[in-house]
Amino acid sequence: RGLGDVYKRQLAHILKYVVDELRDFTIEEIQEIIPANINHEPVFPGNRVVKTSSNESIIPGEGLLRFDVCFELDIPEKNSQNGCKIQIDIEAQNSIYNTYEIVTRGIAYTSRLISQQFKTVIDGDNYKKLQKSYSIWLMLQAPLKYDGTIRTYHIQEEVLSGVELKEKGAYDKIKIATIYTSSKHEISQKYEKNDELLRVVMLLFGMSGRSVQEIRGILEKEYGFKMSEELKKGVENMCNLAQGLIIENR
């Protein structure tokens, strides 16, 4: 349970600063609406059976995708914003060096999150129900020059002539975010921008040679983590995992 609490708290920090529909929510409010059990159930787009197991998505003719963390988020109505449901995919990467750009992979992942909605969310030709899909990539062991970089990609309307479409929600259906932190970042230093997102990710996954007690102290005093005994154990497990990933990456 402790690890789960840490995990949900960290997810809340990420979602708060990436998901547009959650900007008016507090970290605590977001934490409350994150599903207790994040897993996949079988979905059926059209006549094609989608098999999902261990966060895998298999659509005949479309190949296999494995998601690190993937879930549906049910966002309640707040202020002038209507409630909605969105699809969330969060991926963790140890290396930024690939034969392709991560954003290209993110496009493939958001496309799959959309195609899975046929016959489960979209009934017939009612595309109005299509849920927005997010793919969030944590680049945890980036070189120092990339440290603190956040890039987002989304659909924008370009009116070449005539009248613009007032309903932004009709096309605002995907967003991809890439978040870069480095283990060489000085742990005592806050980031100049987006600190509550970047430093929490860096503290839990990018630590290098710092004690678990120091990590817990910063999370509690500066970012509102309430350190129960279960939560303390959870942070320790997260930090041990992060240190193992650093060693493995080296």
Secondary structure, 3 states (H helix, E strand, C coil): CHHHHHHHHHHHHHHHHHCHHHCCCCHHHHHHHCCCCCCCCCECCCCCCEECCCCEEEECCCEEEECCEEEEEEECCECCECCEEEEEEEEEECCCCCCCCHHHHHHHHHHHHHHCCECCCECCCCHHHCCCEEEEEEECCCCHHHCCCEEEEECCCCCCCCCCCCCHHHCCCEEEEEEECCCCCCCCCCCCCCHHHHHHHHHHHCCCCCCHHHHHHHHHHHHCCCCCHHHHHHHHHHHHHHHHHHHHHC
